[in-house]
Amino acid sequence: MRILLTCCFLSLLQWLNAQEFYVKFPNDTIISECNYFNNDFGAPVLYNPSGLNIDVSYTDQFDNDLPDACFRIERTWLIKAPGYNPQLPCTLVPNPGPDPLAIAPENLPGPIVSPAGTAAPWAPTVVKIVPQDPSPTNYSIFWSASANCYTYKQWIWVIDKNNPVLDPASIPFAITDTTTNDPGLWNAPYWYDPGSGLSDLPEIGVSLTAMASDACWSSGLGVKYYLSLDLNQDGIPETFVHNNGLNLPPGQVRYNNNNNAPGTLRYFDTRPIPEADRYQFVLVVTKIGNQQEVKLMWTTANTPGVFVEPQLPPGKHQIAFEFYDGCGNTSTYVEEWDIVAVNPANQHLLHGTVRQDENLNCLNEPTEAPAGMGWRSRLEYLLPDNTAYSVTFSTLQADSSYRFWVDTGAYRIAAIPPNVYWGVCQPPLEMVVTENSADSTRVDFAATALVDCPFLETDIGIWGLRRCFNNTYTVKYCNTGTAPAEDAYIVVYLDPAMSFVSAGKPAENLGNNQWKFLLGEVPLDFCDQFPLTVYLDCDSTVLGQTHCVTAHIYPDSFCLNPTSWSGANVELDGNCDSTNLFSGSKIPVWRL
């Protein structure tokens, strides 16, 4: 009997002790400084005079889809009562929110869970759980002497107003390129290096890197990049590569796409390889401690995990990395640099001039006039089987000279006439450059006129068209023949949706949307241009529609007898399809 009474007394004591286990949950918190990883945002306070073994722990989750804050830490507290049984449920204590505004001060205090009638300071909280409740809730209803455990979700609101921190600060710098030129990069007739006169631009690898950190977004910042390239080396970037809307084909950039112009696709990777092996720009992001490193690199579709530094030609270039967090805060790292190419060690100079053979002796003599417009020199790098691995063109300087810097190897060099009315006395010359070769080799060419005849070319273009507005085309024309052109004129065929407004030359309406522009005499080696303004109709057009305009220049008679040449020409004639616009007269092109 005594033993039974003792057991009953011990059970009663444990029950009385359980009655004294109350909880004050921590307040919700609003912070603007993102130091929450090292900050104490409060913890449950227990009324536990008997020293019961009560375990308190929490877990965190992040919610960033919120209208009132950048994001919120949802800290779920778990309070385990003595004798906790993980197989039994916990009592869920709701976070009170009497005010409709989530981060209102009235919503921040944490509730007290205790028996009804408990005196202050442990009186149970009486508050609305949600604003729509008809009356407040007494939190004593969540207390129980036999509770297995309590769970409660504390909210820590983060109002981030701090920009990402950049490291290091950016400074302008210069790069001197003494590396050997790669003929497979930045090598095409449309490129031009004013330093060498070549269409094969030199290039050097450039590290395009930035680092930033952010206490609120250590898991990762967003990054945009804007690469500005000065490919024509006039000190003003005209070509932009960025990651907000440009899906560039492999090995290409959009040249001259500044001021929201569409630009023209040009190859920078001109190697004779499949498209999937050509380089593309890609942003590589790496976490280094609490910092985020970004690099703009080259990769290929066939080797997406292999990266190399971009090889860039001379010019004043700029890279901008814009780091942004989820709260609208941004920091931009801007780096400017100037690449200057010099002749690298052990490079060999191939140079010479192309002059008109005025005395018909097929010799290039210093007293004779320089070759006219459109002449170029062509350099082929030869493989052991004598086939060309790469071809580089050089536009002649004003004094008719050309220059090529080459490494050791086999080469073929030739002068290229602008059209079939010109010939070259000297055939293409093949040579081998070795380490023992002289520093330079001079090869001159004599240009001879095959017929006394003008050769007229025209081109018409515009950067873009706007419906319901006046649009101004540029009409260009040249005479690269061997004689002046008398009474020359251009006929422009306008799109049916266009109407003529004005032009920089006298205009004559030929009907059927054709307009004639008088040029008068066009001298030899002469180019000019004039504006042509047209109005693009609203009612008969839609956005995205292609409109065709073509131009033809006269006189266009061919002066050579077809039997006197081999047929080595290509004709380009203006035409239009659903996606492309071409314009121009029929242009014979000489090929060696």
PyMOL commands that set and color helices and strands:
alter all, ss='L'
color gray80, all
select helices_A, chain A and resi 2-19+36-38+105-107+139-142+275-277+562-564
alter helices_A, ss='H'
color red, helices_A
select strands_A, chain A and resi 22-24+29-31+45-47+55-63+71-80+91-93+112-113+126-127+137-138+149-158+165-167+173-177+204-205+209-213+222-229+239-242+252-255+264-267+280-288+291-299+311-312+315-324+330-341+348-356+376-382+388-395+401-406+409-416+422-424+429-433+440-442+445-449+456-461+470-479+485-493+498-503+507-511+514-522+526-536+550-554
alter strands_A, ss='S'
color yellow, strands_A
deselect
rebuild
show_as cartoon
